[in-house]
Amino acid sequence: MNTAPLQGIKVIDFTNVQSGPSCTQLLAWLGAEVIKIERPGTGDATRNELQFDPDCPSYYFLQLNSDKKSLALDAATPDGKEILTKLIEQADVFIENLHPGAMDKLGFSWENVHKINPRCIYATIKGFPVSSRFADLKAYEPVAQVTAGAASTTGWWEGPDNVPTQSGAALGDSNTGMHCTIGILAALMKRQHTGEGSFVYQSMHNACLNLCRIKTRDQLTLDRIGYLTQFPQYPNEKFADYVPRSGNQEGSGVLGWTYKCKGWETDPNAYAYVILQRGAKDFEKACQAMGFQDWLANPDFNTADARDRHKQEIYARVQQFCIDKDKFEVVKALAPYGVPAAPVLSTKEIMNDQSLYDGNTLVKIDQGGKIGEFVTVGVPFTISDFQPTYGPCPALGGNTDEVLTALGYTTDQIASFKANGTTAPVQK
Ligand SMILES: CC(C)(COP(=O)(O)OP(=O)(O)OC[C@H]1O[C@@H](n2cnc3c(N)ncnc32)[C@H](O)[C@@H]1OP(=O)(O)O)[C@@H](O)C(=O)NCCC(=O)NCCS
């Protein structure tokens, strides 16, 4: 049976942009009923951000809001507050990511929502933890990356490109949504025992810092011994008292680097990542694969510690091995010997990879109309007896009448909400 794990769970989704919507996207795909509250007339900011056509919602919005219902609602009006209160009375989860203080101002703080429905879990996403000196700041992706150690440890440590660098991965946004999902699922489990909803507070800072844990590991080591053997700067350069940027060196004790492959002069992604593991047997096989058997008897290379001290020579020689092969040939040559290696793939190559569609890593959603089909990343894990289905995104306010009718409002009341600005922009 294809029973959705969150079947029967009702989520009131007062989130915008990416962090909150990525969380509720996953909840919807896992089978929850997600009612997205959107400001009448404007809706989620991403609807009209980065559009490919002025008449269509952007891919940004489409990729984060499928299978949700949209209720256009001004929660600042008396009717809006009454409607939201009724929704909360029936909800299992209420989630919001307005700027700090905004939800309290609207009258739907955790304390108030808990009074309305003690079973309802209240999840909130903010830029920073409440204890932080930055707690009152508004936050977008880079705010999380620059304050959680991601930017200061990413990029080049010397030369003209020595600047704090952002990751292309959404460490502050979607990663926060995934962390918040874990908190919500834990609170749902807890409620089974206690019967009571909890307050889940998820900051973008904490989510990003959680993924920078190994950089805090490096800081601890640096504080103790003053250098980091796995970094490309070791042993020739002096370390400061903070974790430096490490280019493309692998983050753990193994030796990894990004190497140019055939065609790199014209193709910016003609690179392969190659890792030399620390074990003697693994190193021997890597030497066989690349024809470096002379290293096996050379004390500069035949132990892992020696290799740490001679990284630059290793990088240079592996580079020679890679340069006359394309990135796929490099992997093909090394994989049979158990050498961890992978091609650097462009977004185009990834999205053209049929095997990713076969396994539902990437999925196609039929939005219909002018948009037609679009590609998105599906549920990023599989569950043995559950296959998610992927439906279209709602139009702004597309489910307003349906949601209000289900709450018991009459046709006349629904019409008056439209006329007084609660569910539609006020006509001037
Ligand atoms: C993303 C962010 C910077 C945007 O800030 P913003 O432009 O001020 O927009 P917000 O959506 O927070 O709120 C704007 C106003 O609209 C109001 N609003 C939004 N939806 C509403 C609705 N359905 N009904 C009534 N009012 C609504 C808010 O109450 C707020 O009013 P106020 O300024 O008078 O307090 C901010 O929301 C934020 O820092 N959020 C927390 C971190 C986060 O999730 N960031 C996004 C990462 S992808």
The ligand as an SDF file (V2000), in Angstrom:
LIG
                    3D

 48 50  0  0  0  0  0  0  0  0999 V2000
   12.8140   37.0590    4.4440 C   0  0  0  0  0  0  0  0  0  0  0  0
   12.6930   38.3600    5.2100 C   0  0  0  0  0  0  0  0  0  0  0  0
   14.0330   39.0690    5.2440 C   0  0  0  0  0  0  0  0  0  0  0  0
   11.6870   39.2350    4.4610 C   0  0  0  0  0  0  0  0  0  0  0  0
   11.3950   40.3490    5.2570 O   0  0  0  0  0  0  0  0  0  0  0  0
   10.2100   41.3650    4.8800 P   0  0  0  0  0  0  0  0  0  0  0  0
   10.4730   41.9070    3.5370 O   0  0  0  0  0  0  0  0  0  0  0  0
   10.0870   42.3370    5.9890 O   0  0  0  0  0  0  0  0  0  0  0  0
    8.9010   40.4640    4.7040 O   0  0  0  0  0  0  0  0  0  0  0  0
    8.0440   39.6380    5.7410 P   0  0  0  0  0  0  0  0  0  0  0  0
    7.3720   38.5900    4.9120 O   0  0  0  0  0  0  0  0  0  0  0  0
    8.8150   39.1450    6.8910 O   0  0  0  0  0  0  0  0  0  0  0  0
    6.9320   40.6370    6.3060 O   0  0  0  0  0  0  0  0  0  0  0  0
    6.5380   41.8430    5.7120 C   0  0  0  0  0  0  0  0  0  0  0  0
    5.2420   42.3220    6.3380 C   0  0  0  0  0  0  0  0  0  0  0  0
    4.1730   41.6200    5.7050 O   0  0  0  0  0  0  0  0  0  0  0  0
    3.2670   41.1660    6.7020 C   0  0  0  0  0  0  0  0  0  0  0  0
    2.5840   39.9950    6.1680 N   0  0  0  0  0  0  0  0  0  0  0  0
    3.1060   38.9680    5.4550 C   0  0  0  0  0  0  0  0  0  0  0  0
    2.1350   38.1150    5.1130 N   0  0  0  0  0  0  0  0  0  0  0  0
    0.9970   38.5890    5.6120 C   0  0  0  0  0  0  0  0  0  0  0  0
   -0.3470   38.1700    5.5780 C   0  0  0  0  0  0  0  0  0  0  0  0
   -0.7280   37.0630    4.9460 N   0  0  0  0  0  0  0  0  0  0  0  0
   -1.2750   38.9350    6.2100 N   0  0  0  0  0  0  0  0  0  0  0  0
   -0.9380   40.0770    6.8180 C   0  0  0  0  0  0  0  0  0  0  0  0
    0.3140   40.5450    6.8870 N   0  0  0  0  0  0  0  0  0  0  0  0
    1.2670   39.8120    6.2780 C   0  0  0  0  0  0  0  0  0  0  0  0
    4.1370   40.8780    7.8900 C   0  0  0  0  0  0  0  0  0  0  0  0
    3.3790   40.8240    9.0630 O   0  0  0  0  0  0  0  0  0  0  0  0
    5.0750   42.0640    7.8370 C   0  0  0  0  0  0  0  0  0  0  0  0
    4.4330   43.1880    8.3940 O   0  0  0  0  0  0  0  0  0  0  0  0
    5.2270   44.2940    9.2660 P   0  0  0  0  0  0  0  0  0  0  0  0
    6.4280   44.6750    8.4480 O   0  0  0  0  0  0  0  0  0  0  0  0
    4.2320   45.4010    9.4190 O   0  0  0  0  0  0  0  0  0  0  0  0
    5.6110   43.6380   10.5490 O   0  0  0  0  0  0  0  0  0  0  0  0
   12.1690   38.1100    6.6480 C   0  0  0  0  0  0  0  0  0  0  0  0
   10.8890   37.5640    6.5610 O   0  0  0  0  0  0  0  0  0  0  0  0
   13.0400   37.2250    7.5170 C   0  0  0  0  0  0  0  0  0  0  0  0
   14.1180   37.6080    7.9740 O   0  0  0  0  0  0  0  0  0  0  0  0
   12.5500   36.0010    7.8130 N   0  0  0  0  0  0  0  0  0  0  0  0
   13.1970   35.0630    8.7140 C   0  0  0  0  0  0  0  0  0  0  0  0
   14.3570   34.3400    8.0630 C   0  0  0  0  0  0  0  0  0  0  0  0
   13.9690   33.6940    6.7550 C   0  0  0  0  0  0  0  0  0  0  0  0
   13.2370   32.7400    6.7280 O   0  0  0  0  0  0  0  0  0  0  0  0
   14.4870   34.2490    5.6560 N   0  0  0  0  0  0  0  0  0  0  0  0
   14.1920   33.7550    4.3360 C   0  0  0  0  0  0  0  0  0  0  0  0
   15.2370   32.8790    3.8760 C   0  0  0  0  0  0  0  0  0  0  0  0
   14.8270   32.1120    2.3610 S   0  0  0  0  0  0  0  0  0  0  0  0
  1  2  1  0
  2  3  1  0
  2  4  1  0
  2 36  1  0
  4  5  1  0
  5  6  1  0
  6  7  2  0
  6  8  1  0
  6  9  1  0
  9 10  1  0
 10 11  2  0
 10 12  1  0
 10 13  1  0
 13 14  1  0
 14 15  1  0
 15 16  1  0
 15 30  1  0
 16 17  1  0
 17 18  1  0
 17 28  1  0
 18 19  1  0
 18 27  1  0
 19 20  2  0
 20 21  1  0
 21 22  1  0
 21 27  2  0
 22 23  1  0
 22 24  2  0
 24 25  1  0
 25 26  2  0
 26 27  1  0
 28 29  1  0
 28 30  1  0
 30 31  1  0
 31 32  1  0
 32 33  2  0
 32 34  1  0
 32 35  1  0
 36 37  1  0
 36 38  1  0
 38 39  2  0
 38 40  1  0
 40 41  1  0
 41 42  1  0
 42 43  1  0
 43 44  2  0
 43 45  1  0
 45 46  1  0
 46 47  1  0
 47 48  1  0
M  END
$$$$
